[in-house]
Amino acid sequence: MTEPATARSDAAPVTYGRAVLWTAVLFGLSWWAGLGETHGIAPAVLGIAFCVLIARRGVLRSQSLVMAGVTWLVLGAILELVFLDSLPAAPLVVLLGVLLVQFLAQLASDLRAFASPGDAVPPVTYAVTFALVPLLAFGAEMFRLARIVYSESVGAVVSMTIAASFLLLLAVWWDWTKRAFSSLKMAVTLLSLIGLGSLAGTIVIQHMPEDSVEAHHEKFMNGEGAAPVNARYLFSDPPVAWSDAEEARRAAMNEKFGAGEGDRWAKLQRQEKARKAKETEARAWVAANHDALQSFYELCESARLTRIFKTWYFNALLVLLGFTVVGVMARRWPYRWRDSGWVATHAGIVFTLVCLAASDLAVRDGFVQLAPTAAQGATDVPTEARSFKDQQDGGRPRGFGWTLRLVRTSADWYQELAVAFASEGGGVSAQQNFRLFPGKVIELERPSPDAPPRYRLEMIEVLDRCRTSQVGYRRGPGSGMTALQLVVDEKGAAGDHWVTDEETSPLALPGSQLVVVMAKSPEDAERALTARIPASTGSIGFVRVTSEGEELARIPATVGQSGEFDADGRRWRLVVSETTFDVTRSLAERKLPEAERTPVEKQVPGIGGATLLVSADGVDLQRANAFSGEFDEIGNGQMANPVLKKAGLAFHLDLVVPREVRVVVRPDDTAVCVIEERGTVSTPRALGAGDVLPIEGAAIRFGKLVRDAELDVTVEPLAAESDADYMRNGLSGVNEQPGRPAVRLRVTEPGAEPYEMWVVGGDPWTRTPLVESRDKRLKMVLTSTAESMYRSAVQAIDPAGNVLGEHVVRVNTPFRMGGYEFYQNQFMRPDQGGPVAVFRVKYDPFVPFLYAGFALISIGVIVMLWFPGQRAFKLHAHLAGLPEEGPKN
Amino acid sequence: MTSIESTLHWTVVALFALGVLGYVAAFGLHLASTKHASRRRAWNWMGLVPVAASFLAVAVLLLARGLHAGSIPFQSKYETFLIMMAGLAVGFVAFDLGGGLRKIKGWPGAWVALFGAAAAGTGLTFALLSKQEDAQALLKPPALQTYWIAIHTPCMIVSYGLLYVAVATAGLFLVLRAVTKRDDVGGLDWDNLVHSAMKIGFPFLTVGLFLGCVWGQEAWSTYWGWDIKETWAFITWAVFLVYFHLRRSPGADGVKSALVVVLGGAAILVTWLCMHLLPESVSSLHVYN
């Protein structure tokens, strides 16, 4: 690089190779020095000595030495990451210090031209631009701070003083300023600093508008802590354990689903394990380095690096870039035709920067969350919104001037056919999901890679939506399964409920349960008619107290029941104070007055819960919870009473429904029904088709009995709902989309004629039937794996109640009204607090102008670089004393 | 991955390998021959034909994937590798036939063959690396159910492929210069050569970047969110802007601007493949797993 003479050192230049060698010596020595306990003095002395040495040789400002320093800095940073925790940071600090000294020396040399009298305008050099631009950006930040830190009047004075002093500085050297802000060097400087600032914004975890300070802090500590661990495993994952069972599964999947499928599964499984191992290691690293991370966090916060894209100093860089481009454009005047691409590009950049600033000032941004009028009452979420909280304005509410109403909302789901092989022991040996695709053929199970497949599934027909007029069972060729139809007449749950002898879970009813026993022999049937619920059963079963797995007491779970036990050197007393069959329901009803709550006898058994009052000598009365099923762990974990937990006590609920309606199907196809209440069994009553079961509060009839049952479905395809129909049906109160997805399969299994069957799916929160191949080895189900599309019908209503406009929102087709745009970006499922649609609200009148700016830049770049005769550069080559370039680039 | 796709993928690998071999052979013949340069030109077709064919093979592979999955195959990391290879192949062909290489005075075919070998070797590396990626097509979430994915993604990734021609040229120059200690290795104007390769790819990057903004605005109302992928795409763009300006600032030489191009190549790799390593990836929308 041939810099102007003032910027060069006089001594013989150092070659890059030699400079790398010198710096290597400095790096090695400061590494060694950093290991000693010198509080950084030894490395600092080394750095100073190095600077003195190179200054004495007259090569302090040598470019080769700077390049060598940067090279070692990069190498050192990589080494630091690879040898995490074991490499002292001293070499990097020393190198940075030396580079700073070199930069300052160059700057001092370049600034001499500003001090010397004379008419010559000082040259624009990188040392000056790289010093000046951050200084200006820093000034902008100081300007902002002055207005925040001081009172209004003092703040105005201080900030104006700061601004004036910068303006004065630039005015004194106006000729230089003009030249600098129209120079390529300034452009390079600004682009580099903007790039570095952006880089910092991707390394330092940024504040999101929705994050609280605590949430961001946690994200910061964990995220920054994970980075070095991720870097360590850049090229090789941490070793993971691989069990025999997993290996067997891999082999089974290779055999059943095709060579390579098991290997693929294993690879993904290993990746997942490696990810978890890295997470664990990262957590340990964060814990071990908490203090260092915390001070890094505080540093980033105080320098506002966690909000860098909103800082004044970063935006000052963009403003300066705008000024520079304007300066360059002014300096290049007058334009010729061959400059058109260049002019369009640069005018586009200025225009875009101005529009960005305008857009930033004008934008309104927030969210509204609405429930559909077509499913009113399903949630507490309102169905209409007149305003939203503007995040750009500190969350202040802002009205639309009209009302947004959600009529209907729903989601479509990707459906996949899950195919599993039943294993000998009754479980599943291998399972794989397949996308639905008409004509797709799935070949399964090859004893060896060259052998023909033993099973073949062909997807003959795939329906997105269909009406299944009857999902039931019919007699098939010798499946051996028995199915019983129960006809539910209840409002809201009308339809068939099928029970098979392979799915034996009881049907929960208010205060009781219905159990169907398909007896294999007359003895089985007789046994099923005798008592099996202990007479001592409480209203919801038994509360069990354990300590280290050992049972201490078992008490009927009825309100008022009490018991005593010894533990932790004390005698404890326990009283049951509350019981429920359905924790979720009880929680939901907690706000209601006692008289309006559903009594436990009327509750439908689900997850049961009992509240217990526990006391002992020297221990205050304590409250504990015992839950059944999957909540047991939570009850004794995060919800446990700390005092009782410390005493080693755990409380469990063995949910037993004290009242049971039992339908017993005998091998001779006759059926009887008994009711058992705590060991007392009623006289058996014969049941025939159409008979109503003796259940209080539920209308269930005994339907038909099917031996050798197989699934029987008649399927009628439904046309897709057009947007107009979607809106119309929504307005008439339909929210759920009608119908269910289905696939028709042609199944070829060993030693049998090919046959066809339907597999019917549904929304993820509905139960989809499991289907089996006739030989019972394949189990298939249609599952919803992910959302594929949201759809929401919305209306804008004016204060008089007139519809101003309506629209069906999907991705890419937002609702536009009064300058506002509504984008749906979330759908909450009915089983997760929905149906609810979340809309992003945006008001930004400058978007079309921004698009124009983007277009101008894009067209300009294309014209400038691709069209013959265009020139990209003109002025600067001339200024540097080089011959002016012709039209070539 | 179906067996057709697997076969096509190995075809791409083989074609890039053939491209490397063809160009290396041509390079050897150029060095050994005493014929006039313009009469040796035909030898380079040994490398150019397989590279051009590899573009066709990648295109057929993408088409097969699209038809098989019933959607636009521009989403998974594996698919971006494919588009990258297509961009690299077509970029090199454009560079050779229409761009800088044919315009070099006296047409020093040996060097052209060496560029070809470097570009085909880069393609071969990507083709082999992509075999490590999971080839299963992904399910598109609602936000990606849009035609923009068919416009923005290939525009970006093709630009990466095209720019990698320039990165390969600049890298080759830096290596040759370090070995020979000469700025005009082979008597070539390397600075112009790198620039003519840059000219092919840079407009794609620019247009792709802005199309991404438009997509963001149309699909989720944010034209720019300083998401890490967006930020790094911008950093990449800024590095190449620095290249164009640095190259013509007073006193600049080809070495520094070539270094910036190589730096830009690194920035492309970070933008494309290393997003998951950045701490800020915890809140990103665009990270491959």
Interface residues (C-beta under 8 A of the other chain):
Chain A: M1 T2 E3 P4 S183 L184 K185 A187 V188 L191 S192 I194 G195 S198 L199 G201 T202 I203 V204 I205 Q206 M208 K219 N222 G223 E224 A226 A227 N230 A231 L234 R264 K267 L268 F309 L356 A411 Y414 R435 F437 T785 A786 E787 S788 M789 Y790 R810 V811 N812 P814 E821 Y823 N825 R840 K842 V847 L850 Y851 F854 A855 I857 S858 V861 I862 L865 W866 A872 F873 H876 A877 L879 A880 G881 L882 N889
Chain B: H68 A69 G70 D134 Q136 A137 L139 K140 P141 P142 A143 Q145 T146 W148 H195 K199 F202 P203 T206 V207 F210 C213 V214 Q217 E218 A219 W220 S221 T222 Y223 W224 W226 I228 T231 W232 F234 I235 A238 V239 L241 V242 F244 H245 L246 R248 S249 P250 G251 A252 D253 K256 H276 L277 L278 P279 E280 S281 V282 S283
